[in-house]
Amino acid sequence: MNRFLHWLDGVPLPILILAAALIGLSPFYPEPHLWEKSKMLVAGTLVRPIDIVDLLFHATPVALLLVRLGRDLRRRVRG
């Protein structure tokens, strides 16, 4: 886990932001997959394996960005 977090700290923040925006929000029309799959998850209709993989694919960059921002914030607070 430490190797992964060390690697994540080395990824430039603009790259993570770009990946989260492009992959997290694509396709832009009619609605982003991340939004669509999240609604399916809440409704309990996210049952097909392809939909689960699609949710993971579109959510991963957003999750990585949130972990990175959390680590950066924690480092700044600790000083």
C-alpha positions in Angstrom: 0.0 0.0 0.0 2.8 2.4 0.8 4.3 1.9 -2.7 1.0 2.7 -4.3 0.6 5.9 -2.2 4.1 6.9 -2.9 3.4 6.4 -6.6 0.2 8.4 -6.3 2.0 11.3 -4.7 4.3 11.4 -7.7 1.5 11.7 -10.2 1.1 15.4 -11.2 -2.1 16.8 -9.8 -3.2 18.4 -13.1 -3.0 14.9 -14.7 -5.3 13.5 -12.0 -7.7 16.4 -12.4 -7.8 16.0 -16.2 -8.4 12.2 -15.9 -11.1 12.6 -13.3 -12.9 15.2 -15.5 -12.6 13.4 -18.8 -13.1 9.8 -17.7 -15.5 10.6 -14.8 -17.8 12.7 -17.0 -17.6 10.9 -20.3 -19.8 10.5 -22.3 -21.0 14.0 -21.8 -24.3 13.4 -23.6 -27.0 12.3 -22.7 -25.6 12.0 -19.1 -22.2 11.1 -17.7 -21.8 7.4 -17.0 -20.6 8.0 -13.5 -23.9 9.8 -12.7 -26.0 7.2 -14.5 -24.3 4.2 -12.7 -24.5 6.0 -9.4 -28.2 6.4 -9.8 -28.5 2.7 -10.7 -26.5 1.8 -7.6 -28.8 3.8 -5.3 -31.9 2.3 -7.0 -30.6 -1.2 -6.7 -30.6 -1.8 -10.5 -26.8 -2.0 -10.9 -26.7 -5.8 -11.3 -25.1 -6.5 -14.8 -21.4 -7.1 -14.6 -20.7 -4.7 -17.5 -22.4 -1.9 -15.5 -20.4 -2.7 -12.4 -17.1 -2.6 -14.4 -18.3 0.6 -16.1 -18.9 2.2 -12.7 -15.5 1.2 -11.5 -13.8 2.5 -14.7 -15.4 5.9 -14.5 -15.1 6.2 -10.7 -11.4 5.2 -10.4 -9.8 8.5 -11.5 -12.2 10.5 -9.2 -11.3 8.2 -6.3 -7.6 8.6 -7.0 -8.0 12.3 -7.1 -9.8 12.4 -3.8 -7.2 10.2 -2.1 -4.4 12.4 -3.4 -6.2 15.6 -2.3 -6.8 14.1 1.1 -3.2 13.2 1.5 -2.0 16.7 0.4 -4.5 18.3 2.8 -3.4 16.1 5.7 0.3 17.0 5.0 -0.5 20.7 5.0 -2.4 20.5 8.3 0.3 18.5 10.0 2.9 21.0 8.8 
